[in-house]
């Protein structure tokens, strides 16, 4: 876990327990008054004792105080206060690295909070559980817990719960060095949590972590857009509310101004970056604080961009001393790399080369290739400097000899002629060398163009193969009068991970629609395996739950990349209208009744396919779905975004399905595609979009 995240975590924990700086003798005075108190006053006394205990640094004393508080809340049957106190105890274990105690208490605490419907505390504790798994190396368990948390929150339509689940997923993906998925999860977390009233304080951490991912990917315009929403949150949370400690607010604002400075530096706006760094400096609470160390680093970076290397070196001296205590290799390398850059600019090549060697020695996985190249370059430059000095000394000796023997103007004239001829020859040689380099560059450009065309051709072929695996032309049964069916698939990239399939066997329609995690070629390969398995299992005339169980068993085996697929599987009897189905973590389909009312299909929760083997999936049925339209879709429909990141949304989908007079499956799909295009207004498609609409008419004979 990086020092930056540890620092932010400490701030969050401090806010949650609301520690108050009061002297120890006041704690003693409160304990004397405890026997005289009753009811709410007694609870307040125990709460104050626990808050005071946080100042002591004595874990056992803190544990005693929080246990006393829990016991009194349960005696008074004040379940709201009891829930808060139990969360305090979980955070106490977490903050002190008491993992065994944490595991022993966290599930009973979750059961208690669920029973008392204390959902805000419940989702905070589940997020803590994901973090414990994540930062103790149990990445698979962390990802499963985060997904299970999201599914449960979605069933309850809890935006806070879904937002916290995305926040936890972002932490897991970041720890797995998957910046794209981490950034995507943090963005979804912010979108959901910004809709919660009052705005939850966890948003501050989500903004900070999302900013880290954007800086790592050098997406500085996106970072600048993020700071606009970040500032709105901070204004609401710290300026429009009471009871927030100044130190905590300063730290939160410090991270915000650091992100603003990073965005401005990344886009070359030095005056703006300096202004943001000045604001950041105002939030420094101590010389050895993390905010101060980061200010020193970025202030030096700003000076480097202005070629003020001597001033930058002084700041780097200070940050280097502070960073020496850190055991985070990335922090050590980053500080040394900045120092090497400054020394190189000042002409101190030997010192710079030594630093690059140190970085290469301590580095095992971070930027190893870049540092190795820089090390090689610096060694070459340093050796060249020695060579230049030796050549200069040789020239000086030759000049002394020449001066001693030059006695006539004729010798001087010959020497000047010789020098002029040599310069002309060197100029000619340089011209020939430049010509050769131009030819080489042309050849490399031609090779690059050919390779690019070959890759594009292979992607087109892959897209054709993928699209050939799903039905393309509808209706495929022009002679039938008992079914209306249409579908479409629009990949976000050249190839995608969405899928759908259907066929009729013994007067029953077997169909599925799925969404593979991720996009591009890996997702398309996983999709090809999933659709092939569905075809094989379905033609054995198995029920949907058994099909899902078999697909999961095969997909979960040797799934080292932790990929998964959500899928809705159905079997519809074309005579009776009976629909059997199994939903494996997929979006709930929309049902449009014969009277025009549209609603989401209520279903049992099942895990996505491919997460872990051995699961037995549960199926359901609707006795008669005749004359009801059924729309199955991927989340590329409801999560389609416009340029302002506003999503298409579930409510909008229901509204359209209810307002649109059903004329047929094809007209419904085309209407929804048109509505999505109107919503995004030309914004880049972020996810695959797949839809399948059907209506069973029953036996009309």
Secondary structure, DSSP 4 states (H G I P E B T S, - for coil): --HHHHHHHHHHHHHHHT-----HHHHHHHHHHGGG--HHHHHHHHHHHHHHHTTT--HHHHHHHHHHHHHHHHHTT-HHHHHHHHHHHHHHHHHTT-HHHHHHHHHHHHHHHHHTT-HHHHHHHHHHHHHHHHHTT-HHHHHHHHHHHHHHHHHTT-HHHHHHHHHHHHHHHHHTT-HHHHHHHHHHHHHHHTTSSSPPTHHHHHHHHHHHHHHHTT-HHHHHHHHHHHHHHHIIIIIS-SS--HHHHHHHHHHHHHHHHHHHHHTT-HHHHHHHHHHHHHT--STTSHHHHHHHHHHHHHHHHTT-HHHHHHHHHHHHHHHTT---HHHHHHHHHHHHHHHHHTT-HHHHHHHHHHHHHH-SSSSHHHHHHHHHHHHHHHHHHHHHHHHHHHHHHHHHHHHHH--SHHHHHHHHHHHHHHHHHHHHHHHHHHHHHHHHHHHHHHHHHHHHHHHHHHHHHHHHHHHHTS--SS-S-TT-SSEEEEEEEE-SSSS-SEEEEEEEETTEEEEEEEEESS-HHHHHHHHHHHHHHHHHHHTTT--HHHHHHHHHHHHHTT-TT---EEEEEEEEETTT--EEEEEESPPPPEEE-TTS-EEEPP----PPBTSSTT-----EEES--TT-EEEEE-HHHHT-B-TT--B--HHHHHHHHHHS----HHHHHHHHHHHHHHHHTTPPP-S-EEEEEEEE-----
